[in-house]
Amino acid sequence: MSVTPASAATTAGDSSLSLRLSAQLEALSQVGEALTFRLLELEERLSKVEQHLMELDQGSGADAHSSDTAEMLAVTEERISRLEDLLNDSHQGQRLNLVHPIAAAEHQQTGSPIGAVPVEEPEMELDPFPEEEEQPFMDELIA
């Protein structure tokens, strides 16, 4: 059996193709291996963070959290009861008191309880939609 030039070129092309494919498969397996190692490292870091959080949760002052929670629940319960009273009340002429959100920093500075509403409020705060003077259109300003 003799080897023709066409069959020699075909075998050389097949071998270069198989070499390229094997190189690409090797590179792909290296990428997969690197991703696997990164995933394992990430899982280890996640477990350390979870363990640290559990330690912090167990070591933190649970009493301080429970007292704050109890205070917030009491204030919320008062607000809900006021809202229920207003909804069940048949007086239509009754004025509703607006509840303004109060920042936590304001609570610490003033020492007032969380549900406290200031006694004196400026009239502008009572009206959520104050009237503004009419502004001229852009065409009027240019002319």
Sequence and secondary structure as in RCSB ss.txt:
>XXXX:A:sequence
MSVTPASAATTAGDSSLSLRLSAQLEALSQVGEALTFRLLELEERLSKVEQHLMELDQGSGADAHSSDTAEMLAV
TEERISRLEDLLNDSHQGQRLNLVHPIAAAEHQQTGSPIGAVPVEEPEMELDPFPEEEEQPFMDELIA
>XXXX:A:secstr
    HHHHHHHHHHHHHHHHHHHHHHHHHHHHHHHHHHHHHHHHHHHHHHHHHHHHHHHS HHHHHHHHHHHHHH
HHHHHHHHHHHHH   SS          HHHHHHH   TT   S   HHHH SS        HHHHH 
